[in-house]
Amino acid sequence: MWQQAWAYALDNSDKFVAALQQHLLLVAVPLTIGIVFGLPLGWWSAQSKTVSTVVINGFNALRVIPSLAVLFLAIPVLGLSFASAAIALTLLAMPPILISTDVAFRTIAPAIQEAAVGMGMNQSQILRQIEIPLALPVMIAGIKTATVEVIASATLAAFVGAGGLGDFIVLGFAAYDPAILLVGAVPVALLALIAEISLSWLQRSLQR
């Protein structure tokens, strides 16, 4: 079976490379949006209990909705497109990034902040030189969780015609051919493993 999968991948190398590139794009876009909006929102929610209650509960409620359901809900508006998949994956990526950022800033010891104020640092300096470096490992942990989840869930994009490695998985199921299925499933598993290992290493290197 593994030899058949390898042979199929070689015979369809152009399609495989295109699917891999599309899959990486499906991962990069939602993660970028999640980081750009999730990190500031997480910091903001850590400063206010009201904001925390509204924002975190709101995104947790969205997280309960399966990504496949979000995909099909987006189809009537955006059609069978990349945008539909990107929206569903962004909603999946946001909660772990936002929640980890909130926790990271909320758990910084007040004594550290008070010491920084006593040294004459202003709020901007405290944020850049004290709070962000201390919060970064926990924030990276949230980004790692979001990355692994998005890599795996991006296979669902095949259901809305957005491409990616999920195309091989869907084709393998449709043709009852495990070899074709492996051509899509194995690279997804490897991408998730690489993301887990590399971001775990980054998290440990930033630990203070």
N, C-alpha and C positions, 0 to 999 in steps of 0.2 A: 504493500500500500504506500509506504514512504517513497519507494522508487517510482511508483506511478505518479505520486504527487510532484516529485522533483522533475520528472519528465514533462508533466503537464505545465509546470511553471516555466521550464526552459522553452517549450514549444510556444508558449504564450507570454514570453518575457516582456514584450511591449505593453500588453494589457496589464501585466502584473506591475510593472514600473509605474504606469499611469494610475492604477488603483492605489498603489502605495503612496504616491504623491498626493492624490486626492484625500486619502485617509489622514495623512499628516496635516493637510490643510484643514480638514474637518476637526482636528484636534487643536491646531494652533489658534484658529479664529475664536472659538468659544473660550479657550483658556486666556487669551489676551484680553477679551472683553471682561471675563471674570476677574482677572487680576486688576485691570484698570479701574473697575467699579467696585469690586469686592473689598479690596484693601482699604480705600478711603471710607467706605461704608462701615467696615468692621471697626476702624479707628473711631469713627463718629459714634457708633453704638456703644463703644466702651466708655465714652464720656458722658452718656446720658441713658438712664434706665428706661425712659419713655421711648427713645429712639431704638434702643436695644429690643424692647418688647415688640414694637411694631415691625421692625426690619427683620429680625431673626425669626420671629414667629411666622411672618409672611413668607419668607423663603423656605422655611421648614414645611409650611403647608404646601407650597409648590413642589417640594421634593417628594411629597407623598404620591403625587401624580406620576405614573410611569412615563418614561421618556417616549415610549411608543405611542402612548395616548396623546402626548403633546404634539408629536409628529403629525398624527392624523387630524388633530384639531387645527393645526396650522395649514393643512393642505387647502381648505376652502378659500383661505385668504392669500396664501403665497404660492399655492400650487405645488406640483412635484418639483422641488427645487432645493438647491444648496441652502437657501435662506431658512427653509422649514427645518432642516436638520440642525443648522447652526443655532437657531432659537432654542430648540429642545435641549441641545447639548450645553448651551450657556446656562439654562435654568438648572441643569445638573451640576455644573461646575461652580456656580455661585455660592451655595450654602456652605460647603466645607471651607472655602477660602474666607468667606465672611465670618463664620463662627470661630475659626481658628485665630483670626486677626483680633476679634473681639476678646477672646479668652487671653491672648498674648498680652494685650495692653492692660486688660483688667487685673491681671495677676501680678503686675509689677509692684513691688513693695513700695508703699508710700514713703518709707524712710529713705529710699534711694532718691526719690523725687525731692523730698525735703532737703536732703544733703546737697543736691544740685542747686536748689534755690539759694541755700546758705552760701554756696560758693560764688553766687552772683550770676548764675546762668539764667537767661530769659527762656520763655516757653519754647521758642523755636529751637534754641540750642539744646534744651532738654530733650525735645522730640528727636532731633537729628543725631545727637551724640550719646544719649542715654537710652531713651525708650525704644527707638527702632532697633538698635543693635541687640538689646535684650529680648525684644519680641520676635526678632527675625527667625530663630529656629522653629518656633511654634507656627509662625506664618508659613514657613516652607513646608511644614508637616501638612497643613491644609492644602497647599498647592499640590503636594505629592498625591494626596488622596483624590483631589479633583482630576489630576492628570491621568491617573490609573483608571478612574471611573469613565472619563471621557474617551480614552483610547478604546476601552472595551465596548462602550455604548455607541461609538461612532459606526460600528457595524450595522446598526439599525438604519443608517442613512440609505442603505440599499433599498429599503422599502419605499422611499420617496424619490428614487431615481437620482440621488445625490452622489452615487458612486462610492468609492472606497473599497477596502478589502472585504467588506460585507457582501459585495457582488459575488465573490467566489463562494462564500458560505451559502448564500441563497441559491446559487446555481447548483452547488453540490447537493443541497437538500432536494431541489426540484428534479435533478437527474438521478437521485439515489446513488451518488458517486462520492464516497468518503474521500477519495484522493483529491478531488476538486475542492471539497470542503476544507481539507487540511491546508491547501494553498492559501486560503484566507485566514483560517483560524490560527495557524502556527505563527505567522508574522505578527498578528495582533497580540498573541501571548508574549512573544519576544519583545515587542515594543513596550508592553506594560511592565515586563520584568526589568528592562533597561531603565525605564523611568523610575521605577521603585528603587533600584540600586543606586542610580546616580543622584537622585534627590535625597535619599537617605544619607549618602555620603556628604552631600552639601549641608544637610541639616546638622550632622555631627561636627563638621568642620566649623560651623558657625556657633556651636554651643559654647557658652561662656561660663 
